[in-house]
Amino acid sequence: MATLSYPLVCWQLDDTSVCGILLGTDFQVIERNARRVKAALAETLQRERERDGYVPEPDIDNARLKLVHVPVNLAHRTEKGSFPVPRATDFHVAAVFGENEEDGYAKCYLPWLDQSFYYYDDAQLPVLIEHYTRECLDGLSPEAAQRFLMPAAPWLDQIDVRRDDKTTNRQHVPRHLREAHAQLDAVADRLPETGARRGLHVFPEVAWEQGALSDEIAERLARGGNLLLVGEPGVGKSVVILEAIRKAHRLTAARDAPPTFWRSHAERLVGRAKYLGEWQALCDQTVEWLDMSNGLLWVTDFVNLLQIGGESPEESMAAYLLPALRRGTLRLIGEANPSELEIARQRLPGFIDCFETLRLPEMDSVRARRVLDLFAGHARNTLSIEIERPALDTGYRLLGRYVRYDSFPGKAVRFFGDCVREAIAGQTGIVTEAAAIAHFAKSTGLPESFLRDDQPLDDRQVHGFFAQKLFGQDAAIGHLKDVVYLFKAGLNDPAKPIATLLFAGPTGVGKTAAAKALARYFFGAGGGADPLFRIDMSEFQHAFQIARLIGSGKRPGKLVEHVRRQPFSVVLLDEIEKADASVFDLLLTVLDEGRLRDSRGRMTDFRSTVIVMTTNLGVRHSASLGFGEPALSDGAVHDIRQFFRPEFFNRIDRVVPFAPLSRTAIEAIAVQELQAIAQREGLARRGVRLNFSPEVVAFVADKGFSPKYGARPLQRAVEQHVVTAVARAMFGPVADGACLEVRLVDGAVVAGPG
């Protein structure tokens, strides 16, 4: 007959008593010696089997004992408050751990602290032991913590009892439950994670500094009902729920019919639907399987329950599942941010009323920094990657100042997680301050001159950068430099976009080129996607077209989709005056608060963007459209103010004037366009160089300038007259590395060897 081996951990309390704790059960005893401890616990197990008809199986096989030293921060408590002990107190913690070979999970017990947890990888064990120890002991007074001091070094033993297969075993799953679990496996993930999925996590999914909240949620889950956790992005909603599910699993494991926990998302639940109306049947099946399994379903994209299904919230999955929620045959747990909760409550209040809501605020700086310290300890102990203290300090400062669309501690853990992965890939073994700054610049596109306080901006360098991109626009360059200096000094309003600018002037004078230059200067350090996002506002001349900006139904809007994907960018709204008035109403909150709520109720953050709008308003007040006219006359400014409503115009940080181009500016642009020809593939491959005579430059400037369209026709003139001549010359005998002379002959551009 098979036997069951229960791990037993014992301490010698004094000369006449030994304490024994039988892991995986609630049984512990104090006797005169270890032999009597084992006998008493074996007798207790036998008595429980005879009384209740079953013997609980042990949680782990091949148990091992490990002693860990954990520094704990204690505090003296008086009537005036709590005062931290200056130095950390070193606690000796006994940990018993092992795997359940049959079910494929791993578990660790801290018996003297009355704590236990599941883990995914042996490498994560040290940091998890430290986490649960500190969660239990941090902040206690020395007097209260004294009872957790182990009296002596423990030892590990075991108790073997016979396994009677005729008795009822709570861990034996009936056939109908196995079938229900198999069906649920197709649309959801079983929690806590076990088996092969344990190795998928490089970093521990632990709710650091949220132990009290995860305990509260676990107790609510164990009691029953539906729960909705509400908090801003990055505060740790997902990891708190995951930790609470682990604890709820432990709390309910001894029940006759313990609940099961599952994780999925709205689209996965109905992803197998092939024809109209099938998704309702899939929902019914899922509810039935969950009810059979006493299951609780965690929907990670809670708000999407109101979007998937029919065209309106009343026809959505949420509305369809509402009767099952009210009957109690379906239990859900979800997460949402405050704006999503508000939208959901407005659209389907009965659905939200079925949930008990719990708020999760953003961590204060002290707790967020402790989370970073714990993360750094995990990286050091389990991954052999050292994160230097200056790197932690600088990364925290940069994230707090520049990354406003996310909250602590989530954004810090993700950022340093990426830094650690880079260190692992590069085999450097360390994350330095310079490496953290370089990674931040790469991920945001912000240049290091913005990120380092010890690197002041050079006015000549800044002016030279914009002067190489804009010709004849000294006033506009001055405004762009002011935007750069305000941002570098940290004096821009943190509750608004970095800057909201209105570029005003005639067509073809460099407004779009200025937006490109601004995007490259602010966000061009990342080397990834183009940091400029352009929208032609002439495509939004009717109110119904606003859905293309913010989305409708399941389709995201182009503006919202871009900013959510690339929050550090320049958004160019070209020819803003052509948009419908409803677009201006939409942009009021963007310009004033840096936020925009889309059709799905999600809040998109624009506070890391530069908003640039262009307009041709006021051009009619210019005396002429020739070379070198003033930038903006008083009449032009009056036209702009008259067109925009005061509440919209007053939200614009500055109007940047663009003057008609001078003859010198046109020739400078012509030289730039001509020099760009040599970079084309046909010439660069063969190393052929071009030399342009002054007459050619003047000819292109004359042909390429239009009083009506400014420098817009310049590229067309270069293509028609110069590129065509160079192409003809390339059909002749031109050696690799040769230099072609491009000159004007009888009023026509010709090219040939010098």
N, C-alpha and C positions, 0 to 999 in steps of 0.2 A: 504494500500500500504506500502511496506517495506521501511525502512529508512536506510541511511548510516550515521555512526557516525565517524567523523574525529577528531583525537586528536589535540587539540590546546594548545600550550604552550605560556604563556604571561609573560612579564616583565613590571614593572613600571619604565619607563625611567626617568621621573621627575614628577613634580606636575601636569603637563598638558598633558602628553603623555604616551601611553601604546603601547608596541610593541607586535604583535601577529604573530606567525609562524604556518601555517597549515601543519602538518607533513604528509609526503607522497605526497606532491605537491610542486610546486615552488612558492606558494603564501605566502606573508607576507605583513603586513600593520602596519602603525602607526596611531593611532587615539587618541582622547581625553580621552576615557575611554574604559573599557573592553566591554561594551555593543555595542559601535560603532565598535569596532574591529570585533566582531562576526557578526554584520550586514553586514559590508563591505565584509568580506570573504564569507559569504553565498551568497551575491549578485554576487560576482565574480564566484563562482561555478555555479550558475544558468546561468550566461551569457556564460560561457564556454560550458555548455551543449547545449544551444540554438545555439551557433555558430558552434561547432564541432560535435554535435549530440551524445555526450556520457558524462557520469560522471565517472571519475576514482574512483575506489573503494579504501578505506583505506587499508593500509598494515597490520595493527595490530588491534586486538580486546582487550578490557579491558586494555587500556593503563595505565601504572603506572609511576610515577615520582620519581626519586631518585637523591639526591645531593651527589656528591663524591668529596673528596679532593685529588688532585693529585699533587705530587711534580714534578716540571718541572725545567730542567737545562737550564737557559738562558745564553746569552753570549753578552758581549760588542763588537761591531764591529768598528774598526778604519781602517785607511789606511794601518796600519802595520799588520793587521790580526784580528783574533777573539780571545777574552779572556774570558773564562768561568767565570760566576758569582760565587763567592766562595760558596754560600749557595743556595740550591734549593728554588724555589719560589712556594708557595702553591697556586694552582688554584682551584676554586670552579666550578665544572662542573655539569651541569644539564643533566640527562639522562632520556629519555622516552623510555620505552620498553614494549613489550607484544608479544603475539603469534597470528598468523593467524590461527584461528581454522579450517578454511575450507581447507587450503593448508598444514597445519601442520608444519610451520616453525616459528622461533622466530627472532625478529628484534629489534635493539636498535638505537635510534636517539640521537645524541649530537647536538642539534639545534644551540646553540650559536657558535659551532665550524664548523657547516655545514658538519658534518660527520654522517655516519650511517653504520651499519654492521649487518650481520647475526651471530647468535651464536647457539650452539647446546645444551647447558645446562645452567641453571641459575647459577650454581656454577662457570662457566667460565666468567660470566658477569663482576665482578670487575676488573680482570686482563685485559680483553679486553678493557674496558673503559679507564683504565690507558694506555694501549698500544696506542690506537688511539689518546688520548690526547697528549701523549708525542711525537707521530709521527708528530702531527700538530704543537706543540709548542717548542719542544726541539731545542735549537740552535738559537732561535729568540733573537733579542735584546730586552731589557726591553721596549723600546719605541714601537717596533712592536707588542710585546705581550700585550701591554696595551689595545688594542682594543678588546681583547678576554676576558677581565674581565667583568663578569656579573654585571650590575648596581644595581641589587637588587635580592632578592630571587624570583624565578619564581613560577607560579602556573599552574595547568593543568585544562583545560576545554575541551569542545567538541562542534562541530557544527553538527547538524543533518539536513540532506537534504533527500528529497524523492528520492527513487530509481524507475526510470521509466524503466520497463522491456522491453519496446518497442524500447529503444535506443540501439545503437550498443555498446557493451562492449568489450574492448580489452582483458579483462581477460577471456572472454568466448571463449573456444577453440573449433573450428569446429570439426566435426566428423572425417574427414580425418586426421587431426592433432592428435587427440586423438589416432587413430589407429596407426599412425606412432610412437608416443611416446610409446605406449604399445609394439610395436615391438622392438624399441630401448632399452626398459627396460630389454629385454632378453639378450642383448649383451653388455650393457654399464650402467653406473650409472649416473643419472641426477644430475647436479650441478647447484647452490649450494645445498648441502645436506639438506634435510628436513625430517620431520616425525620421524619415529622410529630410523633412523640412527644417529640422533643427539646424542643419549645417548651412542654411541659406542666409543666416544673419551674421554679419561681421561684427556689428555692435549690439549690445544687449538692449532689448526693448523693455527698459525699466523706467518706472515713473519716479525718477529721482525727485526728492523734496515734495512729493505729493502722496506720502504714505497715508495720512489721515483721510484725505479725500478718496483714495482708492479703497480704503477700508469701508468708508461710508457707502460708496457705490456698491461694493461687494455685498454688504448686508442688505441693501435694497434689492439687488438682483436675487439674493437667496430667498427673500420674502415673496417675490413675485411682482407683477406689474410691468409697466413700460417706462422707460427712462430716456430722457433727451438731455445730453450734455451740451451746454451752450458756452462758447468762448471764441475769441478772435483767432485767426489762423496763427499757428505757431505756439500756442500756449500749452499744447500737450494733450489735447483731448483724446486722440487715438491711443497713445501709450497709457494714459490713465485708465481708459476702458479696458485695454488688454490686461493691465495689471489687476484691475478689479475682477475680471473674469477668472484669472488664475486663482485669486483668493476666494471667489465665490465657489469655484470648483472644489477647493479644499474644504470650505465650510459645509458643502452639501454632499460630499463624497460618502458619508456614512448613512445617508437616507436610503430607504427601501427602493425608491424610484428617483434617484438624483437627476437634476436637470442636465441637459446637454447644451453646449454653447456653440454657435455657428457664426461665421462671418461671410458676408457677401455684399454685392452692390446691386442696384436696381436693374441695370441692363443685363447682368448675368442671370438674374432670377427668371427673366422672360426671354433670354437670348435664343432659346430653341424654337420660339414661335415662328412659324413659316407662313401662316395665313391669318387673315383678319379674324379676330375673336379668339385665337388660340391662347393668347397671353393670359386671358382670364382663367382658362382651364389649368394652365401652368401654376398660376397663383393658388388656385384651389388645392392642387396637389401638394404644393409646398407647405401650405397651412396644415393640411392633413398629416404630412410626414412630421412636421414640427410638433403637432399636437400628440402624435403617437410617441414621439421621443422625449416628450416633456422639454422641448427645445426652446431656446431663446435665440433670436436672430439679431445679429448686429449688422445694420445697414450702414456702410461707410459713407455713402453719398445720399444721405437722408433726404435732402431737398429734391433729388431727382425722382423720388416717388411721386411727386406732384407734377412732374414733367412727362413721364413715360406712360403710355397708354392712349388715352383719347386726346382730343384737341384742347380740352379745358381741364382745370383741376377737378371739376365734378365728374369727369370721365377718366381720371387718372388711376394709376395703381393705388395711390393713397386712398382715394374714395372707394375703390373696390375692396380694399383690405379693412376698411373702417368697421363693417359689421363684425368681422372676426376679432378685431381688437376689443370691441365693446363686449362681445361674448366671453372673452378671455381665452379663446382657442388659439390666439396668436399673441406672442409676446415679442416686442421689438425693443431694441436699444439703438439710439442714433446719436449723431453729433451734427451741430450746425453752428454757424456764427450768428451774432445777434441780428444782422440784416436779413439773413435767410429765414430765421425764426419769425421775424416780423412779416415778411412776405407770405410765408406759409400760413401764418395765423390769419392774415387778411383773405387769402384765397380759399382756405379750407379750415375754418376754425374748429369744426368738430373733430378733425383728425388730430390737431395739436392738443385739444382738450383731453385726449386719451393718454397723454404722456405726463409724467412727473418731470419737470424741468429742473436742472441743477446748473448753476453758473460756475464757470472756471475762469477766474480773473488772470491777468498776466502777472507773472512773477515779478517781485521787486528785485532790485539790482543785487541785493545780498544773496538771495536764494538762487538767482540765475547764475551768479558767479560760483556758488557752491556746486551747482550742476556741472559747470565747466570744469571745476577741479575734479569732480568724480569722473567725468568723461576722460580727462587727461590721465587720471590714475588707471582707468581701464586700458587706454591706449598703451600706457607704459607697461602694465603688468601682463597683459594678454597678447598684445601685438608687437611689443618691444619697440614702440615708437614714442619718443620723448617730445612733448609739446612744451617749448620753453615758456616761462612766465611772461616775458615781454610779448611773445606771440599771442598768448591768451589775452593780455591787457589790450594790445593794439587791435586784435580782431574784435573784441567786445566793443571797443570805442568806435571802430569803423561801422560795425553792424548797427549800433545804436544811432549813429548820425546819418548814415546814408540809406540803410535798408529799412524804410518806414512802412512797407507794405506787408511786413510779417512781424511776429512778436517773439519775445524771448520766452522760454529757452530754445524753442524749435529752430529758429534761424541760426543760433550759435552752434547747436549740435550738428545741424546739417553742414554748416560752413566748415567746421573743424573736422567733421567726418570726411569731407572731400579733401581737406589738407592731408589727413592721415593716409587716405588712399593714394594720393600723389606721392607721399613719402614712401609708402610700401612699393609702389610701382617703380620709383626712382632708386629704391634701395639706399636711401639716405639715412634712415633711422631716426630722423629728427625733424621737427617742424619749427623753423626759426621765425623770427619776426619778419625778416625779409621775404621768406617763403610765404607767410600769411598775407603780406601786402601784395606780393606778386599774384597770388591766387585771387585775391579780392579784385585786383585790377583786371585780371583775365575774365572773371565771372561777370563783372559789371561793365567793363569797358572804360571805367574812369582811369585817367592817367595817374601815375604814382605821384606826380607833383600836387595833385589834389589830396592824396591820401596821407602824405607825409608832412607833418608840421615843421620839420626841419629843412624843408625845401621850399623857399619862397619863390614866387613867380617872377620871372624876368620880363619887365614891360616890353623890352625890345623884341624878345622872343615871341611874346603873345601878339604884339602888333605885326611882326613879320609873318607869323602864321596866317593871319587873316588877310594881310596885304597881298600875299601870294595867291589868294583865292578870289579876292574882290579888288576890282580896279576902279578908281575914280569915286569911291564911296567912303571917304574919310569919316563922315558923320556916322554912318552905319557901323563902321569898324569901332568907333569910340563907344557906341552903345553895346556892341557885342563884348568888348573888353570889360565894360562895367559889369555885365552879367557874370563873366568869368571871375572877376575879383570878388563880387558879393558871395559867390558860391565857395570860393577858396577860403574866404574869411569866416564862413559859416553864418552869415548874416541874412541869408534868404529865409523867408517865412517857412518854417518846417511843416506848417499845416496846409500848404499850397504846392502846386508844381514848382519846380526849380525856378522857372521863369515863364511868363506868358507874354508873348511879344506879338505886335502887329507890324508887319513889314509893309510899308505904304510907298508906292511909287509907280512909274510907268512900266509897261511890259518890256521885258528884255534888258533890265538894268542890273540884274544880279540878285534878286530876292531869293530865288530857289538855290542859287549858288551859295548865298550866305547861310541858308538853312543847312545845306550839306556841310559847309565848313564848321558850323556850330556843332553839328552831330559828330563830325570826325574829331573835333577838339575835346568834346565832353566825353564821348563814349566810344572812341575809336581804338582804345588800347586793347580791347579784348580780342581783336582779330577774328571774330566770328561773323554773325549775321550783320547786315547793313543796319547801322543804328538810326537811319532816317526812315520814317514811315510816312508816305505821302498819300493824302486823300484829296481827290479833286471834288471840291464842294459843289461844282456845277452839276454833279450827279445826284444831288439831294435838294432839288428845287420844289419837291412836294412833301407834304407831311407824312404820307404813308411810307416814304423811302427811308425814314429814320430807323426802321427795323433793320436795315442793312448795316447800321452803325452799332446798335446795341443787341441785335438778334431778335428772333421770334421763335417761340416754340423750342424745338431741339437744336435749331441752327444758331450758332453764336454770331454776333455781329463782328464786322471786320475790325472796327476800332477796339472793341473790348477784347477780342481774341488776340490782337497784337500786343496790347499793353500787358495782359495777363502772362503772355509768353515772354515778352521782352520789356520789363518795366523800366530799364535804363535805356532810353531812346529819345529822339526828337520826333515829335508828331507834327507834321506839316499839313495844315488845313489850307489848301490852295484856293484862292479866289473865294474867300469866306463870304463875301457880300452876296454871292449867288445862291446861297443856301436858303432854305425855307426858314421862316421865323421860329418854327418848332425846334430847329437845330440849335438856335441861339438859346432857347429855354433849356435845352438839354445840357448845353455847355456851361450854364451858369454855375452848377455845382462843381464841375470840373475845374473851372478857373478859380472858384472861391474856396473850395474845400479839398480839391485834389482827389475827389471820389466820384464814381459813376456807378449807379445800380443798373444792371442789365435786365433783360426780360425774364430771366430766371431768378431774380432776386439777389444775385451775387453782387457783392461790392467789388469794383475794380479800382485799384489805387493808382493815381496819376502823380503822386508826390515825388517820384523819382524821374519824371519826364520833363522835357522842355516843350512847351506848347508854342508853336509858331503859326501865325495866320498871315496870309498875304492878301492884299487888296489893291485895286487900281483906282479906288475912289479918290476924287480930287484932282485927277490928271487934267481934266478939262480946264482947270484954273491956270495951268501953265501958260505963259505967254506964247511959247512955241514948243515944239518937240525936237528942237535941234540939239546941238552939242552944248553941254555944260549949263543947263538951266538950274535954278535953285531947287533944293530937294523938295520941300513942301511949303507952299505959300499959306498965308493965313486963310485964304478961301478954301484950300484943299483940306486943311485941318477942320474947318467949319463943316465941310461936306461929310467928313468922316464922323464927326460928333452928331451930326443931324441924322445920319443913316442908322447908327447903332443906338439902341435904347440906353439911357444913362446907367441902368443897373448892369448892363453887359459891358459898356465901354469902361466903366469905373473898375471893373475886375481885371482889366489889362494892365500889366505892370508898366509897359512903356510902348510908345509908338516909335518905330525905327524908320526914319525917312531915307529914301533912296532917290538920288538925283539922276536926271538924264546923263548919259555917258558923255564924257569929253572926248575930243579927238585923240588925246594921249591915251586915255583908257581903252578906246577901241583898238588902237594899234597894239597895246599891251595884251589885250585879249587875243588879237590876231596872232601875235608871236606865240602865245601859249598854245593856241589851237594848231599852229603849224608845227611846233616842236613835238606835239603829241603824235604826229603822223609817223615819226621815226620809231615809235613803240609798237606799231602794228606788226602782226605776225610775219607778213611777207618780207618786210625789211629787217626786222630784228633777227630772224632766223639766219639770214645771210650776212648780217653785220653791216648792211649798207647804211651810210650816213647821208644826211641832207643838209645843204647849206642854202639859206634863203637870202636873196639880195634885198636891200631896203625897198626897192621899187615893188617887189612882190608883196612885202608887208603892207605898203601903202595901198597897193591895188586891192588886196583882200579886204582891208579896212574900208575902202570906198564901196566895194561891191557888197560887203557883208553888213553894212549899217543901214537900217531903215528907220526913218523918223517915227513911224507908227509902231514898229515892233522892236526897236532898240537893237541889241546884238543878237537877237534870235536868228536872223538869216545868215550869221557869220559862218556857222558850221556848214550850211548848205553851199555857201560860196567857196569854202575850202574844199569841199568834196567835188564840186563841179569844175573848178579851175585848177586846183593844185594837185589833188589826189589823182585826178584823171591824167594830168601831165606826167606825174611820177610813174603811174602804171604803164603809160606808153613807153617811157624810157626803159622800164624793166624788161620789156620785150626785146631790147637790143642787147648788145654784148656788154653786160655789166658784171664785173668781177666781184666775188665775195669780198666784203670789207671796203669796197670802193666808196667814194664820196660823190654824190650827184649835186650839181649846181642847179638851183632852181632860180630862174631869172625871168624878166619881162622882155619880150621881143615883139615889137610891132603891136603892142596892146594885148598880147596873149602870153600866158604862162607856159614856159617850156622847161624841160628838165633834161640834163645830160651830164656825161662825165666832164669834169673841170678841165 
